[in-house]
Amino acid sequence: MELFKSMDLGEEPQKKAADNAEVEKVKCLIIGSGPAGYTAAIYAARANLSPVMYEGLQPGGQLTTTTEVENFPGYPEGVTGPVMMEDLKGQAARFGTDIRFGYATAADFSGYPHKVTVDGNKVIEAETVIIATGATAKYLGLEDEQKYAGSGVSACATCDGFFYRGKDVAVVGGGDTAAEEALYLAGLCNKVYMIVRRDVLRASKVMAERVKNTPNIEVLWKHQTKGLTGDGVVEGAVLYKNKGTEEQEEVNIKIDGFFLAIGHKPNSDIFADYIDTDEVGYIQTVPGSAKTNVEGVFACGDVQDSHYRQAVTAAGSGCMAAIDAERWLSERS
């Protein structure tokens, strides 16, 4: 699900909605929550920027779908994703962040102050904007992916692989990301299946060779997932081999974890007319900063991070965005 998107109103209705909308002026607007947005809010509030945050359709971001988080500093016993996000939200609110439910539906960075339309009917005129809209993991679209979310289905091996130590897991995908995830899991798990719909890997030759030379990785060529099985948690997967051909057959594998590695979609579409992105849609920032190509607009978290995609790195980039925003405003005063 895309958390921040243009409403399906067409270009002209969107323009009308913005023209007739209520207008509010703010010093710092934060679009999106999660570790990046909440950390940016904490720093912006402490810098007296009076930040206004719109949380998006999934307050707290992707971590609210994660059962256990053990790799975020400050939680020696671990913590659930929803609890950690409530902790960060409470800290941001404590310093005065105006946290609101709502999502950005349009943006106009052609002039100053910057304009962002919320819920299609309210325009925020902001001196600075911090984009923390995140990225949405791509799924196969199976009903079982929702059924077992947080109970064996994951889109982040680095985040959740630790919970499957010594167990058998499967990784879906054939690109570099899937290869990296499989190799990471191979160091923790007993057996790693790679479910690849083609008869070759799309991954680079170096990554493909590493997969081939890892003894506990088995590549299932020309396989696609039909569904998952298990009583409350994932216990197996049902696959199609040679789907759509005369040689089609069902294959059952016993697994405890099912990892999606078919890519992420950055939630940056509404900013695309003004903000530089890469070919996938990740927002480009000036190296070593959270600055975008538009003065006064900053980006942090997974919407600009195609490499790490971790809660702790998102939080760090949120800190950078708030500090950059405060310094940018100070230089203008």
Beta strands, then each sheet from edge to edge (+ up, - down):
strand 1: 22-31
strand 2: 52-54
strand 3: 98-100
strand 4: 104-108
strand 5: 114-118
strand 6: 122-131
strand 7: 135-137
strand 8: 153-154
strand 9: 168-172
strand 10: 191-195
strand 11: 217-220
strand 12: 223-229
strand 13: 236-241
strand 14: 249-254
strand 15: 257-260
strand 16: 264-266
strand 17: 297-299
sheet 1: 3+ 2+ 1+ 6+ 5- 4+
sheet 2: 3+ 2+ 1+ 6+ 17+
sheet 3: 7+ 16-
sheet 4: 8+ 15+ 9+ 10+ 11+
sheet 5: 12+ 13- 14+
end
